[in-house]
C-alpha cells in the first residue's frame, strides 16, 4: 500500500513538473514582457547614424541601456514593424517615403513636442513634409541631397552637368547607377519629363526604354556610396549617382572628384526619429532623443559618421570641419528644387518594371 502511494506521488510530481515546464515555455514571452526593464530601449536604425561610442556616453550618464538594431532598407523596416506591430522596438529611424505607411497602419505614437529640448533649432525647411505635415509623429534627424559625383578628367571646363550625364553614354567611359527601383525610376522620370508624378502607360514605356538602353554603359548598380566613390576614384566611371552625406571626405581626399546637384533639380531624403505605438518607455526615449540632439553629440556624429544634422548647427559644422565650398553651397540653398522619392507607380508595378529593366 505504501509502495503504491509512493509511486502515485512520484507520478504526480513528474506530471506537475512537466506542466510547470510547458507552462513556463508557453508564457515565457508574456512574463519577459512584464519584467522588461523600463531602463532599456531598443533603437531600429540605419547603420552609421548613431555611434556605439556615443551610446556608451549616454548609458554611463543615465544608466539607461540602449540596444541598436539595424535594417538594410525601408522595406525590411516596414515588414518587421508590421509583422510585430512595432513591439520590441522603441525608437525607429525610417526614411520619408515609408512614413505614410507606418502612420496609416497605426504603428507610430505621436510626439510630445513639449518634451523636446531642441525643436526650435531644427531647420524649418525640413519640417512639415508631405508625409507628416504637422510633425505629429516624426522628428527629422538626418538628411541628404542626391546628385552626381563626377571625375573631372571626363568633364570639359565649364561644362554644365545635368542628368543627361547619367542617362546618355559618356565618351569613352561608363557610369554607376543606384541599385534601387524606386530611386532609379524616379530619376529617369525627372530626366525625361522634368517633374516627378505618377506615370501613365506610355510614360512607363519611355522610362523602361531609357533605363534599358542605359544598361549598356552602367559599370555597376551600387547599393552604397563607398562603392560609387571607389569607381570614380579609380577612373572606372565618369559619373555616379550619390548622396551628399557620403561626399565630404571623398571631395577632401580626391581633388579630381566633384559633386554636382543637376540644374534640373534632384531629390531629398529625410530620415526621421519616430516612436513605436506600442512602447511604454517614454521617459527613457525622450531622454535619448534629447541626447542625440545635443550639440556635442551632433558634432561627433557629423565628424565620425555619414550623418548630416537637421538642425541649424549644420552651417557652423561645415565651417568647423572645412567642408568643400560645393557642399556649403548645396546645403545653404532653398530646397524648393528638390523632390522626395515618392512612388511614381504602385509598389507591385514599380518592382515589375524594375525586373523588366534589369533582366
Rosetta blueprint (number, residue, H / E / L):
1 X L
2 X H
3 X H
4 X H
5 X H
6 X H
7 X H
8 X H
9 X H
10 X H
11 X H
12 X H
13 X H
14 X H
15 X H
16 X H
17 X H
18 X H
19 X H
20 X H
21 X H
22 X H
23 X H
24 X H
25 X H
26 X H
27 X H
28 X H
29 X H
30 X H
31 X H
32 X H
33 X H
34 X H
35 X H
36 X L
37 X L
38 X L
39 X L
40 X E
41 X E
42 X E
43 X E
44 X E
45 X E
46 X L
47 X L
48 X L
49 X L
50 X L
51 X L
52 X H
53 X H
54 X H
55 X H
56 X H
57 X H
58 X H
59 X H
60 X H
61 X H
62 X H
63 X L
64 X L
65 X E
66 X E
67 X E
68 X E
69 X E
70 X E
71 X L
72 X L
73 X L
74 X H
75 X H
76 X H
77 X H
78 X H
79 X H
80 X H
81 X H
82 X H
83 X H
84 X L
85 X L
86 X L
87 X L
88 X L
89 X L
90 X L
91 X E
92 X E
93 X L
94 X L
95 X E
96 X H
97 X H
98 X H
99 X H
100 X H
101 X H
102 X H
103 X H
104 X H
105 X L
106 X L
107 X L
108 X E
109 X E
110 X L
111 X L
112 X L
113 X H
114 X H
115 X H
116 X L
117 X L
118 X L
119 X H
120 X H
121 X H
122 X E
123 X L
124 X H
125 X H
126 X H
127 X L
128 X L
129 X L
130 X L
131 X L
132 X L
133 X L
134 X L
135 X L
136 X L
137 X L
138 X L
139 X E
140 X E
141 X E
142 X E
143 X E
144 X E
145 X E
146 X E
147 X E
148 X E
149 X E
150 X E
151 X E
152 X H
153 X H
154 X H
155 X L
156 X L
157 X L
158 X L
159 X L
160 X L
161 X L
162 X L
163 X L
164 X H
165 X H
166 X H
167 X H
168 X L
169 X L
170 X L
171 X L
172 X L
173 X L
174 X L
175 X E
176 X E
177 X E
178 X E
179 X L
180 X L
181 X H
182 X H
183 X H
184 X H
185 X H
186 X H
187 X H
188 X H
189 X H
190 X H
191 X H
192 X H
193 X H
194 X L
195 X L
196 X L
197 X L
198 X L
199 X L
200 X L
201 X H
202 X H
203 X H
204 X H
205 X H
206 X H
207 X H
208 X H
209 X H
210 X H
211 X H
212 X H
213 X H
214 X H
215 X H
216 X H
217 X H
218 X E
219 X E
220 X E
221 X E
222 X E
223 X L
224 X L
225 X H
226 X H
227 X H
228 X H
229 X H
230 X H
231 X H
232 X H
233 X H
234 X L
235 X L
236 X L
237 X L
238 X L
239 X E
240 X E
241 X E
242 X E
243 X E
244 X H
245 X H
246 X H
247 X H
248 X H
249 X H
250 X H
251 X H
252 X H
253 X H
254 X L
255 X L
256 X L
257 X E
258 X E
259 X E
260 X E
261 X L
262 X L
263 X L
264 X L
265 X L
266 X E
267 X E
268 X E
269 X E
270 X E
271 X E
272 X E
273 X E
274 X E
275 X E
276 X E
277 X L
278 X L
279 X L
280 X L
281 X L
282 X H
283 X H
284 X H
285 X H
286 X H
287 X H
288 X H
289 X H
290 X H
291 X H
292 X H
293 X L
294 X L
295 X H
296 X H
297 X H
298 X H
299 X H
300 X H
301 X H
302 X H
303 X H
304 X H
305 X L
306 X L
307 X L
308 X L
309 X E
310 X L
311 X E
312 X L
313 X L
314 X H
315 X H
316 X H
317 X H
318 X H
319 X H
320 X H
321 X L
322 X L
323 X L
324 X L
325 X H
326 X H
327 X H
328 X H
329 X H
330 X H
331 X H
332 X H
333 X L
334 X L
335 X L
336 X L
337 X L
338 X E
339 X E
340 X E
341 X L
342 X L
343 X L
344 X L
345 X L
346 X L
347 X H
348 X H
349 X H
350 X H
351 X H
352 X H
353 X H
354 X H
355 X H
356 X H
357 X H
358 X H
359 X L
